[in-house]
Amino acid sequence: MRKEIVMGTVLLLPLLAAAADFTPLGLKPGLWESTVNMKTSGSPMANIPPEQRSQMEAAMANMPPERRAQMEAMMAGRGQPTVTKVCMTKESMSKALDFGAQQRKNCQVKVVSSSSTSQQVEMECAMDNNKLTGTMTFEALSPVSGRATIQMSQDGVQKMNMTVNTRYLGPDCGDVKTR
């Protein structure tokens, strides 16, 4: 279940940009480093039914190699901080990143508030017989630093709290792909 919640959370972050009430955060475009800390409670991963596990593996198989490597690193960390780099352009920060039709079909996202300094989003997804709900808050602490806090719950039992601290590394993304 932890893997499913992590995957769902990472995939849902870009949905924020899809909302009509969306205002991009006031962050500089360029190369960013994110440090993710996650804590989970509830049912262990071993309790995921084989059918769901195979669906998660299939979803990961369709991810771009960089995204898949990030997901695998997060899952392997088991509570250890995960550090990733991402290139954010002005365009990518101001438009929606597309998920597959399955995520759009299964998830409802509501922008509670959105400004250039803070955004709060509530989401709910139905996956098989499971319900994933959560609140995500994104903050631009300055043009060169940001923070996100994410609280998720699967069926009211499995809980995950995630904090993401981001820092701007510079305008040149080098060989890091745009997100």
KELOVEX-800615 format. One record per residue: residue in one letter; residue number from 1; z, x, y of N, C-alpha, C, O, CB in turn. Coordinates in steps of 0.02 Angstrom, whole numbers. Glycine has a CB too. Example, Ala and Ser with C-alpha at 12.3 -4.5 7.8 and 13.67 -1.06 7.14 Angstrom:
BEGIN
PT   code   pos     n.c3     n.c1     n.c2    ca.c3    ca.c1    ca.c2     c.c3     c.c1     c.c2     o.c3     o.c1     o.c2    cb.c3    cb.c1    cb.c2
PT      A     1      390      660     -284      390      615     -225      390      660     -165      423      712     -166      452      565     -224
PT      S     2      354      642     -112      357      684      -53      394      645        2      402      670       57      286      704      -30
This chain:
BEGIN
PT   code   pos     n.c3     n.c1     n.c2    ca.c3    ca.c1    ca.c2     c.c3     c.c1     c.c2     o.c3     o.c1     o.c2    cb.c3    cb.c1    cb.c2
PT      M     1        0       41      -60        0        0        0        0       43       63      -31       25      113       60      -47        0
PT      R     2       35      100       61       38      144      119      -32      166      138      -50      166      197       82      205      106
PT      K     3      -72      184       88     -141      206      100     -181      151      133     -220      163      179     -174      229       35
PT      E     4     -171       89      109     -207       32      136     -187       19      209     -230        5      251     -194      -30       93
PT      I     5     -123       24      224     -100       13      293     -127       68      338     -151       53      393      -23       10      296
PT      V     6     -123      130      316     -148      186      357     -222      176      370     -244      182      427     -135      253      322
PT      M     7     -260      162      318     -332      154      327     -346       96      374     -389      102      418     -366      142      259
PT      G     8     -312       41      365     -323      -17      409     -307       -1      481     -343      -21      526     -282      -75      386
PT      T     9     -252       36      492     -232       53      560     -283       98      594     -304       85      650     -164       86      560
PT      V    10     -303      149      559     -351      195      589     -417      160      603     -448      172      655     -363      255      542
PT      L    11     -438      117      558     -501       81      569     -496       30      625     -546       15      657     -522       47      506
PT      L    12     -436        3      637     -429      -49      688     -421      -22      759     -433      -59      806     -371      -92      671
PT      L    13     -402       40      766     -392       66      834     -452       55      879     -443       34      937     -375      140      831
PT      P    14     -513       68      856     -571       58      900     -585      -15      916     -622      -29      963     -630       88      869
PT      L    15     -558      -62      878     -571     -132      893     -546     -151      963     -571     -199      993     -537     -177      842
PT      L    16     -499     -113      989     -473     -127     1055     -530     -130     1105     -531     -173     1150     -423      -73     1076
PT      A    17     -578      -86     1098     -633      -83     1145     -681     -142     1138     -722     -155     1182     -672      -19     1136
PT      A    18     -676     -179     1083     -721     -235     1072     -700     -298     1109     -739     -344     1116     -727     -249      999
PT      A    19     -639     -299     1132     -613     -360     1164     -642     -369     1234     -656     -321     1269     -537     -358     1167
PT      A    20     -651     -432     1252     -680     -448     1317     -635     -426     1375     -661     -409     1428     -693     -523     1322
PT      D    21     -570     -426     1365     -522     -409     1418     -509     -334     1422     -463     -313     1456     -457     -446     1407
PT      F    22     -548     -295     1388     -536     -223     1382     -549     -186     1447     -601     -194     1479     -579     -195     1327
PT      T    23     -501     -143     1467     -508      -96     1522     -496      -27     1492     -442      -15     1465     -459     -112     1581
PT      P    24     -543       20     1497     -532       87     1469     -472      121     1500     -458      112     1559     -595      130     1478
PT      L    25     -437      160     1459     -382      200     1485     -409      254     1532     -465      277     1523     -341      231     1428
PT      G    26     -370      273     1581     -391      323     1629     -380      393     1603     -339      431     1629     -353      314     1694
PT      L    27     -418      411     1552     -414      477     1521     -478      515     1533     -532      485     1539     -399      471     1446
PT      K    28     -473      581     1536     -532      623     1546     -575      626     1483     -549      629     1427     -511      694     1566
PT      P    29     -641      623     1492     -684      634     1434     -683      708     1414     -674      752     1456     -757      611     1449
PT      G    30     -693      720     1349     -694      789     1324     -660      793     1257     -654      744     1221     -661      836     1374
PT      L    31     -637      854     1241     -605      867     1177     -530      851     1181     -495      874     1226     -615      941     1157
PT      W    32     -507      811     1133     -438      789     1130     -408      807     1062     -442      807     1011     -432      713     1142
PT      E    33     -343      823     1064     -306      836     1002     -254      781      995     -218      766     1042     -273      906     1003
PT      S    34     -250      752      935     -201      700      921     -154      722      866     -176      748      814     -237      634      902
PT      T    35      -90      711      877      -39      725      826      -10      658      805       19      622      845       16      773      853
PT      V    36      -18      642      741        3      578      714       65      587      671       66      628      625      -54      545      673
PT      N    37      116      548      686      177      547      646      184      476      619      177      427      656      241      568      687
PT      M    38      197      471      554      200      405      524      260      400      478      278      447      442      135      390      485
PT      K    39      292      342      480      346      326      435      331      259      403      311      211      436      416      325      472
PT      T    40      342      255      337      330      193      302      392      174      263      433      216      245      269      198      255
PT      S    41      398      110      249      452       85      206      423       28      166      372       -2      184      515       63      248
PT      G    42      455       12      112      432      -42       70      402      -17        6      421       36      -19      381      -84      107
PT      S    43      357      -54      -22      328      -38      -87      292       29      -86      256       43      -39      281      -93     -109
PT      P    44      300       70     -138      264      133     -141      191      123     -159      171       69     -182      297      180     -192
PT      M    45      152      174     -147       80      173     -160       65      154     -233       13      124     -247       49      240     -144
PT      A    46      109      172     -278       97      159     -349       91       84     -364       63       66     -416      153      189     -390
PT      N    47      115       42     -321      112      -30     -333       46      -62     -312       39     -122     -318      169      -64     -298
PT      I    48        0      -23     -287      -65      -52     -267     -104      -69     -330     -113      -26     -373     -106       -2     -221
PT      P    49     -127     -130     -336     -167     -149     -395     -230     -107     -400     -258      -88     -348     -185     -224     -393
PT      P    50     -252      -91     -460     -312      -49     -469     -373      -75     -432     -412      -35     -406     -329      -43     -543
PT      E    51     -382     -141     -428     -440     -169     -393     -438     -151     -319     -489     -132     -290     -441     -246     -402
PT      Q    52     -379     -157     -287     -373     -140     -216     -382      -65     -206     -414      -43     -158     -305     -162     -188
PT      R    53     -355      -25     -251     -361       47     -246     -435       66     -248     -457      109     -210     -322       83     -303
PT      S    54     -474       35     -293     -546       51     -298     -583       28     -235     -630       61     -214     -577       18     -360
PT      Q    55     -562      -28     -204     -593      -51     -141     -579        0      -85     -624       14      -45     -566     -120     -121
PT      M    56     -518       26      -82     -501       76      -31     -542      139      -41     -567      168        7     -426       92      -33
PT      E    57     -548      160     -104     -587      220     -118     -661      210      -99     -693      256      -74     -581      239     -192
PT      A    58     -687      150     -112     -756      135      -94     -765      136      -18     -815      161        7     -777       66     -122
PT      A    59     -716      108       19     -720      108       92     -719      180      118     -756      197      164     -661       68      122
PT      M    60     -677      222       89     -674      292      110     -738      329       94     -759      373      131     -615      327       78
PT      A    61     -770      311       38     -833      344       19     -888      331       70     -933      372       77     -855      320      -50
PT      N    62     -884      275      107     -934      257      157     -918      285      226     -958      276      272     -941      183      161
PT      M    63     -861      319      234     -843      347      299     -882      411      311     -901      446      264     -766      360      303
PT      P    64     -893      427      376     -922      493      391     -875      547      364     -815      536      362     -934      501      468
PT      P    65     -902      605      345     -860      658      315     -799      678      358     -746      691      331     -903      719      302
PT      E    66     -808      681      424     -752      700      467     -696      649      465     -638      667      460     -776      710      539
PT      R    67     -714      585      468     -665      531      466     -629      529      398     -569      520      394     -699      462      480
PT      R    68     -669      539      345     -639      539      278     -589      597      271     -535      588      243     -694      544      224
PT      A    69     -608      655      296     -562      713      292     -498      699      331     -444      717      308     -597      776      321
PT      Q    70     -503      666      389     -443      647      427     -399      600      387     -338      608      385     -463      615      494
PT      M    71     -430      549      356     -392      501      317     -358      534      258     -299      522      245     -439      445      292
PT      E    72     -393      577      223     -365      611      165     -307      656      186     -256      660      152     -418      651      128
PT      A    73     -315      690      243     -261      733      268     -199      691      286     -143      711      271     -284      773      329
PT      M    74     -210      634      318     -153      591      335     -117      566      273      -56      566      271     -177      531      377
PT      M    75     -155      546      223     -124      519      163      -89      574      123      -37      562       93     -177      484      119
PT      A    76     -118      633      123      -87      688       86      -23      712      120       21      739       87     -136      746       80
PT      G    77      -18      701      186       40      726      223      105      692      206      158      722      214       27      717      295
PT      R    78      103      630      183      163      592      164      219      601      214      273      626      198      186      614       94
PT      G    79      206      581      274      258      584      325      255      646      369      290      650      420      325      579      293
PT      Q    80      216      696      349      209      756      390      160      742      447      112      704      437      185      816      347
PT      P    81      171      771      505      124      760      560       53      783      541       44      832      506      147      798      624
PT      T    82        4      745      564      -66      761      553      -97      774      620      -91      733      666     -103      705      514
PT      V    83     -132      830      627     -165      848      690     -240      845      680     -267      874      633     -142      919      714
PT      T    84     -274      809      725     -347      804      722     -375      814      792     -340      808      842     -369      735      694
PT      K    85     -439      831      794     -474      838      857     -530      788      859     -562      774      808     -501      911      867
PT      V    86     -542      761      918     -596      712      926     -628      723      995     -594      739     1044     -570      639      918
PT      C    87     -693      712      998     -730      717     1061     -739      646     1088     -769      604     1056     -798      752     1051
PT      M    88     -713      634     1147     -719      569     1180     -762      576     1242     -745      614     1288     -648      540     1198
PT      T    89     -818      541     1243     -861      541     1302     -842      481     1345     -807      436     1323     -937      539     1283
PT      K    90     -866      481     1407     -854      423     1451     -882      359     1418     -850      306     1420     -886      434     1521
PT      E    91     -940      366     1388     -971      309     1355     -930      285     1295     -920      225     1286    -1042      327     1332
PT      S    92     -907      331     1254     -870      311     1194     -802      280     1212     -775      240     1174     -860      370     1148
PT      M    93     -774      300     1269     -710      271     1290     -718      202     1320     -669      165     1327     -675      317     1340
PT      S    94     -779      184     1339     -788      120     1373     -827       68     1332     -842       14     1357     -825      132     1438
PT      K    95     -842       84     1269     -877       35     1228     -845       30     1160     -807       73     1139     -952       53     1222
PT      A    96     -861      -24     1127     -833      -35     1060     -864       12     1010     -923       27     1013     -843     -108     1039
PT      L    97     -823       34      964     -848       71      906     -855       21      850     -809      -18      836     -800      131      886
PT      D    98     -912       21      818     -927      -31      769     -893      -17      702     -896       39      676    -1001      -37      759
PT      F    99     -861      -68      676     -837      -68      607     -891     -100      566     -943     -120      592     -768     -105      599
PT      G   100     -880     -105      503     -926     -141      460     -914     -216      468     -864     -238      498     -918     -120      387
PT      A   101     -959     -254      441     -954     -327      445     -890     -352      411     -862     -403      432    -1015     -360      413
PT      Q   102     -867     -317      358     -808     -339      322     -746     -338      367     -707     -385      367     -796     -294      260
PT      Q   103     -736     -284      406     -678     -280      451     -681     -334      505     -631     -365      521     -672     -211      482
PT      R   104     -740     -344      534     -747     -396      586     -733     -465      557     -705     -508      591     -817     -394      617
PT      K   105     -753     -476      495     -743     -540      462     -669     -553      447     -646     -610      451     -785     -543      398
PT      N   106     -633     -501      428     -564     -509      404     -510     -501      457     -452     -517      443     -552     -460      350
PT      C   107     -526     -476      516     -474     -459      565     -482     -498      630     -538     -509      654     -475     -384      579
PT      Q   108     -426     -518      658     -423     -549      724     -384     -502      769     -329     -480      751     -391     -621      721
PT      V   109     -411     -486      827     -378     -440      873     -371     -476      940     -418     -507      965     -419     -374      882
PT      K   110     -311     -472      968     -298     -504     1033     -271     -451     1081     -220     -419     1068     -247     -563     1025
PT      V   111     -306     -441     1137     -281     -397     1189     -228     -434     1228     -242     -484     1261     -340     -372     1236
PT      V   112     -166     -410     1224     -111     -441     1259     -112     -419     1332     -103     -460     1378      -43     -423     1226
PT      S   113     -124     -355     1343     -130     -329     1411     -174     -267     1409     -177     -231     1359      -60     -312     1442
PT      S   114     -210     -254     1465     -254     -197     1468     -263     -175     1540     -282     -214     1583     -322     -213     1436
PT      S   115     -248     -111     1552     -259      -81     1617     -279       -9     1606     -285       14     1549     -195      -86     1663
PT      S   116     -290       28     1659     -310       98     1651     -252      142     1629     -263      200     1612     -338      124     1717
PT      T   117     -190      116     1629     -133      155     1607      -99      131     1543      -63      169     1511      -82      156     1662
PT      S   118     -112       69     1524      -78       42     1465     -118      -15     1434     -147      -57     1469       -8       19     1482
PT      Q   119     -117      -17     1368     -150      -72     1332     -105      -93     1274      -76      -50     1239     -221      -50     1306
PT      Q   120      -99     -158     1264      -62     -183     1207     -106     -232     1169     -138     -276     1199        5     -217     1229
PT      V   121     -107     -224     1104     -151     -263     1061     -110     -290     1002      -69     -254      973     -211     -221     1036
PT      E   122     -123     -353      985      -95     -381      924     -153     -392      876     -208     -412      897      -56     -448      938
PT      M   123     -141     -380      812     -195     -389      764     -168     -421      700     -109     -416      683     -229     -322      748
PT      E   124     -214     -454      665     -198     -484      600     -260     -480      556     -315     -500      577     -174     -557      609
PT      C   125     -251     -455      496     -307     -449      449     -288     -481      383     -230     -477      361     -327     -375      438
PT      A   126     -335     -513      352     -327     -541      285     -369     -500      238     -430     -496      245     -346     -617      283
PT      M   127     -336     -469      189     -372     -427      140     -350     -451       71     -292     -443       53     -357     -351      151
PT      D   128     -397     -479       34     -382     -508      -31     -325     -559      -22     -333     -606       16     -362     -453      -84
PT      N   129     -270     -549      -55     -213     -595      -48     -160     -565       -3     -103     -588       -3     -183     -612     -116
PT      N   130     -177     -515       36     -129     -481       79     -142     -497      152     -198     -511      172     -131     -406       68
PT      K   131      -89     -494      192      -94     -505      263      -65     -444      299       -7     -425      287      -57     -571      285
PT      L   132     -104     -414      342      -83     -356      381      -77     -377      453     -126     -401      482     -134     -296      372
PT      T   133      -19     -369      483       -8     -387      553       21     -327      590       52     -284      559       38     -449      559
PT      G   134       11     -325      655       39     -270      692       28     -274      766       -9     -316      792       11     -207      667
PT      T   135       62     -229      800       57     -221      872       42     -148      886       74     -103      858      123     -245      909
PT      M   136       -6     -137      931      -24      -69      951      -18      -64     1026      -44     -106     1063      -95      -50      926
PT      T   137       15      -12     1049       21        2     1121       -8       71     1135       12      120     1103       96       -3     1145
PT      F   138      -54       74     1182      -86      136     1202      -69      150     1275      -72      105     1317     -164      133     1191
PT      E   139      -50      213     1290      -31      231     1358      -68      294     1380      -72      343     1343       45      240     1364
PT      A   140      -94      293     1441     -120      353     1473      -62      379     1515      -49      353     1569     -185      338     1517
PT      L   141      -28      431     1491       29      459     1528        5      496     1590       40      500     1640       70      506     1483
PT      S   142      -54      524     1585      -89      557     1641     -162      561     1619     -178      541     1563      -58      630     1657
PT      P   143     -207      586     1661     -277      592     1638     -286      641     1580     -339      641     1548     -320      615     1696
PT      V   144     -234      682     1565     -241      732     1512     -191      724     1455     -185      768     1412     -233      801     1542
PT      S   145     -155      668     1454     -110      656     1397     -102      581     1385     -104      541     1431      -41      689     1409
PT      G   146      -93      565     1322      -85      495     1304      -38      487     1245      -19      536     1212     -152      464     1288
PT      R   147      -20      424     1232       24      409     1177        7      340     1150      -12      295     1188       99      413     1199
PT      A   148       14      332     1086        6      267     1054       65      255     1008       88      301      974      -62      261     1015
PT      T   149       89      193     1006      139      173      957      111      113      920       83       67      950      208      157      991
PT      I   150      118      116      856       88       64      813      140       41      763      170       82      727       24       91      777
PT      Q   151      152      -23      760      197      -53      711      156     -101      669      126     -148      696      258      -88      745
PT      M   152      154      -90      604      115     -131      559      159     -157      503      209     -125      485       55      -92      531
PT      S   153      141     -214      477      176     -243      420      125     -275      373       80     -310      395      229     -295      443
PT      Q   154      134     -261      309       90     -293      260      132     -343      221      179     -325      186       58     -240      213
PT      D   155      113     -406      227      147     -461      193      221     -463      210      261     -489      170      138     -455      118
PT      G   156      241     -436      267      311     -437      289      356     -391      248      416     -390      260      337     -506      285
PT      V   157      328     -353      202      368     -311      158      356     -237      174      403     -202      193      351     -324       85
PT      Q   158      295     -214      167      277     -145      181      272     -136      257      235     -172      290      210     -125      146
PT      K   159      310      -89      284      310      -78      356      289       -6      371      304       41      334      379      -93      386
PT      M   160      253        2      426      232       68      448      242       73      523      222       29      561      159       81      428
PT      N   161      271      128      545      277      144      616      241      210      626      253      259      591      353      148      639
PT      M   162      197      211      675      158      270      688      162      287      762      159      242      805       85      260      666
PT      T   163      169      350      778      162      374      847      106      425      848       99      466      803      230      405      873
PT      V   164       66      420      900       10      466      909       17      496      979       16      460     1029      -59      430      899
PT      N   165       24      561      982       26      596     1046      -39      634     1054      -60      671     1009       87      644     1051
PT      T   166      -72      625     1111     -136      656     1122     -133      702     1183      -96      690     1231     -191      603     1131
PT      R   167     -173      754     1180     -178      799     1237     -250      822     1245     -286      834     1196     -131      860     1229
PT      Y   168     -269      829     1307     -337      850     1325     -342      925     1317     -299      962     1340     -354      829     1398
PT      L   169     -396      947     1283     -406     1018     1272     -459     1048     1318     -461     1108     1329     -426     1031     1201
PT      G   170     -502     1005     1346     -553     1030     1392     -617      988     1388     -623      945     1344     -570     1103     1377
PT      P   171     -664     1001     1434     -725      960     1437     -775      976     1382     -818      933     1366     -757      969     1504
PT      D   172     -772     1036     1353     -821     1056     1302     -795     1038     1233     -743     1062     1212     -836     1132     1307
PT      C   173     -833      997     1198     -814      975     1131     -836     1024     1076     -816     1017     1018     -842      907     1116
PT      G   174     -877     1073     1094     -900     1120     1044     -935     1083      988     -980     1043     1000     -842     1162     1016
PT      D   175     -916     1098      925     -949     1066      868     -912     1004      843     -929      978      790     -955     1116      811
PT      V   176     -862      980      881     -827      918      863     -870      859      882     -893      853      939     -757      914      896
PT      K   177     -882      815      834     -927      758      846     -895      705      891     -834      696      891     -947      726      779
PT      T   178     -938      671      928     -916      617      972     -894      558      931     -925      540      881     -971      596     1021
PT      R   179     -840      527      953     -815      468      920     -835      408      959     -819      351      939     -740      470      910
